[in-house]
Structures are given as structure tokens and as C-alpha cells.
Amino acid sequence: MSKPEQPAALSRRTLFAGAGAAGAVATLAAVLPRAPQVPVVAEVLKPTLDTSGGYQLTEHVQRYYQTAKV
């Protein structure tokens, strides 16, 4: 009769080797220079003509201001 197969147990040697490798990768990532950051150039916005129909100081508005003076 053959023995039933058991899952491979994680030995201390394998555990410490994996931890050492992970530490080395973390150290390497911290030491390597990062890619230079390219400054973002803002797009220059051209002033647009306000055609929203908002408040405008017209002749009849100025006339109202003259009559409303106290």
C-alpha cells in the first residue's frame, strides 16, 4: 500500500527565504529613482464674449438708479 499524499508543508527555510526576497524587493523599490514628473501645462483659455443675457448696465437701468436715489 502507498501512503496518501499530503500537501507540502511550508518549512522555516522556505518561509525565511520568501520573507528575505520580499524585503529585498521592497528595499529595491524604495531605492530606485522614480520617473521624473512631467509638469502639466494648463491650457490657456481665451476670454469669450458673454452672451448669457445676464445683467447689463443699460440706459434704462441707469435711469432707474437716478430715480431711486434717496
C-alpha positions in Angstrom: 0.0 0.0 0.0 1.1 3.5 -0.8 0.9 6.5 1.6 -1.8 9.1 0.8 -0.2 12.3 -0.5 -0.2 15.1 1.9 0.2 18.8 0.9 3.8 20.0 1.2 4.4 21.7 4.5 6.0 25.1 4.5 9.4 24.8 6.1 11.1 27.5 8.0 13.8 27.7 5.4 11.3 28.4 2.7 9.4 30.9 4.9 12.6 32.9 5.7 13.8 32.8 2.1 10.4 34.2 0.9 10.5 36.9 3.6 14.0 37.9 2.6 13.1 38.1 -1.1 10.1 40.2 -0.3 12.3 42.6 1.9 14.8 42.8 -0.9 12.2 43.8 -3.5 10.7 46.4 -1.1 14.2 47.9 -0.5 14.9 47.9 -4.2 11.6 49.7 -4.9 12.4 52.3 -2.3 15.9 52.9 -3.5 15.3 53.1 -7.3 14.9 56.6 -8.6 11.4 57.4 -9.7 10.5 58.6 -13.1 10.6 62.4 -13.3 7.2 64.0 -13.1 6.2 66.0 -16.1 4.6 69.3 -15.2 1.1 69.6 -16.6 0.8 72.7 -18.8 -2.6 74.3 -18.3 -4.4 75.2 -21.4 -4.7 78.9 -21.9 -8.3 79.9 -22.1 -9.3 82.7 -24.4 -11.8 85.1 -22.9 -15.1 84.6 -24.5 -17.8 87.2 -25.2 -20.5 86.9 -22.5 -23.7 86.2 -24.4 -25.6 84.7 -21.5 -28.1 87.6 -21.3 -27.2 88.4 -17.7 -27.1 91.8 -16.0 -26.2 94.7 -18.3 -25.9 98.3 -17.3 -28.1 99.8 -20.0 -29.7 103.2 -20.3 -33.0 102.3 -18.7 -31.2 100.7 -15.7 -29.1 103.8 -15.3 -32.3 105.9 -15.4 -33.8 103.7 -12.7 -30.8 104.3 -10.5 -31.1 108.0 -10.9 -34.8 108.0 -9.9 -34.2 105.6 -7.0 -31.7 107.9 -5.2 -32.8 108.9 -1.8 
